[in-house]
Amino acid sequence: MADFAKLQKRLDCEFKNLSLLQQALVHRSYINEHPEFPLGHNERLEFLGDAVLEIVVTEHLYHKFPNTPEGELTDWRASLVNAKMLAQVADSLGLEEYLFLSKGEAKDKNTKARQYILANAVEAVIGAMYLDQGIEPPKKLIIAEIIKHLEYIVKNQLHLDPKSLFQEKSQEIFNITPHYEILEQTGPDHDKKFRVGLYIKNELIATGFGTSKHEAQVDAATIGLEKKGW
């Protein structure tokens, strides 16, 4: 089993019950391959940590920005706690080297699935810290590692989802509303894959892929923003 002393130092939290921290890094796939493993997977801790994360971020935004409408605060919160942001936090904390994964999942790096595993692990670690020592240690971590990104998010309008941001920029620059077209869909009904084109007038700006039309559109908008330098 990995040496968790370095991770505890990085979290600034010395656990009374170290098995809570260990369990927070156990993916369900590992248990499937190692049913004899003494700890369970991290999904219940993730469930708890998600709630702790949301209340800490919400309370911080509520008190820090007393004159900001709740709709805007909701967008800011969503940008702070989404999978992409939490995966970045996991990378900053070095969580990946501590993950308990199946052989298949361990090989499957740099994918959207790994991003979600890392994001869920952050929430599980927050849940483990809360169970072990109450609200203060995870609150300190959330402020230091997650809320610190708020200024950058607001400055760069990252609180807008990619579709909204691309549409806003397109209307501002070209006075045109972009549109999306399904270019291809494959697979059975329970496992559809979509390829979607993003257009300004008749110009194809970018193509996106996803397991739903919306996911493919968001992917296309994200790529379109990068291509346009927006």
BELSUL-V104137 format. One record per helix or strand of 2 or more residues. SS is the DSSP state (A for helix, B for strand). FROM is the first residue (numbers start at 0). TO is the last residue. If there is no record, write none. Layout:
ss->SS from->FROM to->TO
ss->SS from->FROM to->TO
This chain:
ss->A from->4 to->10
ss->A from->17 to->23
ss->A from->27 to->32
ss->A from->42 to->63
ss->A from->69 to->80
ss->A from->82 to->92
ss->A from->94 to->97
ss->A from->102 to->106
ss->A from->111 to->132
ss->A from->134 to->144
ss->A from->146 to->154
ss->A from->161 to->173
ss->B from->178 to->185
ss->A from->188 to->190
ss->B from->192 to->199
ss->B from->202 to->209
ss->A from->212 to->227
